[in-house]
């Protein structure tokens, strides 16, 4: 396997929708993703691809509104979790946002998703708030924050 990260393009949308359904059980849909990629100046979306076979393994999307950025969506397909690929994708994003002088990176995570919470804590995120009844099923979300260095040039 040769993993590679690149900007998400329009042609990735059908595969991202398929992955959304596998991992999340829902999707933003073609129209929303197209709008994010073509009309939203805050949106920055990336895919993780296996160059050996051309298959997408994961996806991350964030909005950057300096000095803040928010992870909108992040996942790996189940067969590719626990192999260091999630950390690789987040390390890429952390490097990427430095060019924008981002100081605060936030995300929401289901309170019951302990594996994800521990993963984010290992990356330096702290729990800062709870959003009650955030998800459609009524589950609470934890808001997590990572302080970033911004542009150190």
C-alpha positions in Angstrom: 0.0 0.0 0.0 1.2 3.5 -0.9 -1.0 6.0 0.9 -1.2 9.6 -0.6 -3.1 12.6 0.5 -4.5 15.1 -2.0 -7.1 17.7 -2.4 -10.6 16.3 -3.0 -11.9 16.9 -6.5 -15.3 16.7 -8.0 -14.6 13.3 -9.4 -14.0 12.0 -5.9 -17.6 12.8 -4.8 -19.3 9.5 -5.7 -16.6 7.5 -3.8 -16.7 9.9 -0.8 -20.5 9.4 -0.7 -20.1 5.7 -0.8 -17.5 5.9 2.1 -19.8 8.3 4.0 -22.6 5.6 3.9 -20.2 2.8 5.0 -18.6 4.7 7.9 -21.2 7.3 9.0 -24.5 5.8 7.7 -25.4 9.1 6.1 -23.9 11.6 3.7 -23.9 15.3 2.9 -24.9 14.3 -0.6 -23.6 15.2 -4.1 -25.1 18.8 -4.2 -23.6 19.8 -0.8 -20.2 18.3 -1.5 -20.1 19.9 -4.9 -21.0 23.3 -3.4 -18.3 22.8 -0.7 -15.7 22.2 -3.3 -16.7 24.9 -5.8 -18.3 27.7 -3.9 -17.2 27.7 -0.3 -14.0 29.7 0.2 -13.7 28.4 3.8 -13.8 24.7 2.8 -10.7 22.5 2.4 -11.3 18.9 1.7 -8.8 16.1 1.2 -8.8 12.4 0.4 -6.4 9.6 1.4 -5.8 7.3 -1.5 -3.9 4.1 -2.0 -1.8 4.9 -5.1 -1.1 1.2 -5.7 -4.8 0.5 -6.5 -6.4 4.0 -6.8 -8.9 3.3 -4.0 -9.9 6.0 -1.5 -9.2 5.0 2.1 -10.5 8.0 3.9 -11.5 11.6 3.9 -11.1 14.8 5.9 -12.8 18.2 5.5 -12.3 21.4 7.3 -13.3 25.0 7.2 -10.7 27.6 7.8 -11.8 31.0 9.0 -8.5 32.5 10.4 -7.5 32.3 13.2 -9.9 29.3 13.6 -10.4 26.0 11.7 -13.0 23.3 12.3 -12.8 19.7 11.2 -16.2 19.1 9.5 -15.7 15.4 8.7 -13.0 12.9 9.2 -12.8 9.1 8.8 -11.0 6.1 7.4 -12.7 3.0 6.1 -12.9 0.4 8.8 -10.3 -1.9 7.1 -7.7 0.9 7.2 -8.1 2.0 10.8 -5.4 1.3 13.4 -2.6 1.4 10.8 -1.3 5.0 11.5 -3.2 6.4 8.5 -5.5 8.6 10.6 -2.5 10.1 12.3 -0.9 10.6 8.9 -4.0 12.4 7.6 -4.2 14.6 10.7 -0.4 15.4 10.6 -0.9 16.6 7.0 -3.8 18.8 8.1 -1.8 20.3 11.0 1.0 21.2 8.6 -1.5 22.5 6.1 -3.2 24.9 8.4 0.0 26.5 9.6 0.2 28.3 6.3 -3.1 30.0 7.3 -1.9 31.1 10.7 -4.6 29.0 12.4 -4.4 29.1 16.2 -7.4 27.0 17.1 -8.6 23.7 15.6 -11.9 22.4 16.8 -14.0 19.3 16.1 -17.1 17.6 17.4 -17.2 14.0 18.3 -20.0 11.7 19.7 -19.7 11.4 23.4 -19.9 7.6 23.0 -17.1 7.4 20.5 -14.3 6.7 23.0 -11.8 5.4 20.5 -12.1 8.6 18.5 -11.9 10.7 21.7 -8.7 9.0 22.8 -7.3 9.4 19.3 -7.9 13.1 19.3 -6.5 13.4 22.8 -3.3 11.7 21.6 -3.1 14.4 18.9 -3.3 17.1 21.5 -7.0 17.9 21.5 -8.7 18.8 24.8 -12.4 18.5 25.6 -13.7 22.0 26.1 -17.5 21.8 26.0 -20.5 19.5 25.5 -23.2 20.2 22.9 -26.3 18.6 24.2 -28.6 16.7 21.8 -26.3 17.6 18.9 -26.8 14.6 16.7 -30.1 13.6 15.1 -30.5 10.7 17.5 -30.2 13.0 20.5 -26.7 12.0 21.5 -24.4 14.7 22.9 -21.3 15.9 21.1 -18.0 16.8 22.8 -16.3 19.9 21.4 -12.6 19.4 21.3 -9.9 22.0 20.8 -6.3 21.9 19.7 -4.2 25.0 20.1 -2.0 25.4 17.1 1.2 27.4 16.5 -0.1 29.3 13.5 2.4 30.6 10.9 5.8 30.8 12.6 7.6 32.4 9.6 
